[in-house]
């Protein structure tokens, strides 16, 4: 499992993020405080505080480089 911090501070960013990660067969969880949300759930994402960076847990053993490349627009600096 790999964890990265992402920022989803606009509706368009959330939509494109969900579209991008649904292309992968792996599980992705967003962690904000004590809440853990399925990252492929648009409704779940909008239940989080999107004004702060969110931890994304990537449950994948392979293709990590491909996933990280796809995540570049959402990663926090």
Secondary structure, 3 states (H helix, E strand, C coil): CEEEEECCCCHHHHHHHHHHHCCCCCEEEEEECCEEEECCCHHHHHCCCCCCCEEEEEECCCCHHHHHHHHHHHECC
